[in-house]
């Protein structure tokens, strides 16, 4: 800054007297200014590259004092208007070397200025009457005192500035650390978190919330909160615990949600939620298992009580048929035997549902079993005009009872044929997860409603004429006996899919 000011003064003087040629003093002044610029650029480049150190600071201070001395000497010595440059050198020293450096720079500046004032008098180059001795002492004393005071004050201010800057840097570091910690906490939360402003527009969604709701934060921030969490406004401004159903079809989720006002933002809301879909499904499975166990016990007892009377009735009907003397009696006894046989098969189905035989486990190639079963069912009358597709891209060996698993596949695939109907589509796919193999049976029908879902695996529940309602319940019992799971999802637009999971 001092060099720039000196350059401005020199150029102004030259512009005011353009006819004069450059004097030796002006030439030296410009040379000193150029040297100041060059040294500043060199030191700046070293600092930028991280090579600057304590020595560079001293070089810079010594250079500032030398440049100030040169400019003062060239501009008139004791009567120079540029003596303030020493003050700038002292202030610069206080910035780069603290208070001690400022005092050393003040002492050096006072000595250099004293040399400029006393040197010509001692050498006899200045007439003795030009400046009285008292004035010389006054000039030297006042400049030395001013430089000392400037050094003390600049050193104090530099130390205060350094302390304040250190405290500010520490606070900024703490703030950054707290910001990172807050972001880590929000990113690591297993629960979803959504905030919205007073206009009910979303301002933030954490990663867990995006994963639960299957959305991207960039796409939902700024949109209406009702579009993401329907009916949540009815729970505002405070709801400690509620359940909310969002999405449809595969994206349907049951959320356990709490709503509280967001502190510091009038009208803003904070919503924290968890995905309860799997928990509710497990609860439904447990309730269904309890109902099935009760119905199974009842069915077993009922079947046991019916078998003996049915056997006696059929035996009596056979005897009557042998003694029948006319066609009417023969016809009636045949009807009686046929219906007794139908009841006996129904009783057997009850017993199979109530007490499924213990699986005889064998290691089988699941892809082969699935392919063979579906190929066998292609000739089923229900499969007429239905497009059947089998995809088994992975080779999976599982320990199952092949006959029981084949019965499960037959029930599910035939149900798919019936649901898809003529010109429909049924697809069977085999996939492999970390701990289980999955068989997906999909049909294009999609006729299972939400009301049906809760009763789908209950015995005697059927949606077709002539059905006993024991096919899916039997399949459910067999899969549970294998330690697996069976799930279903259905949508009119996306079809129905049964997922059978078998442990590996």
Secondary structure by P-SEA (a helix, b strand, c coil): caaaaaaaaaaaaaaacccccccaaaaaaaaaaaaaaaaaaaaaaaaaaccccaaaaaaaaaaaaaaaaaaaaaaccccccccaaaaaaaaaaaacccaaaaaaaaaaaaaaaaaaaaccccccccccccccaaaaaaaaaaaaaaaaaaaaaaaaaaaaaaaaaaaaaaaaaaaaaaaaaaaaaaaaccbbbbbbccccccccccaaaaaaaccccccccccccccccccccccccccccccccccccccbbbbbbbbbcccccccbbbbbbbbaaaaaaaaaaaaaaaaaaaaaaaaaaaaaaaaaaaaaaaaaaaaaaaacccaaaaaaaaaaaaaaaaaaaaaaaaaaaacccccccccccaaaaaaaaaaaaccccccccbbbbbbccbbbbbbcaaaaaaaaaaaaaaaaaaaacccbbbbbbbbbcccbbbbbbbbccccccccccccccccccccccccccaaaaaaaaaaaaacbbbbbbbbccbbbbbbbbbcc
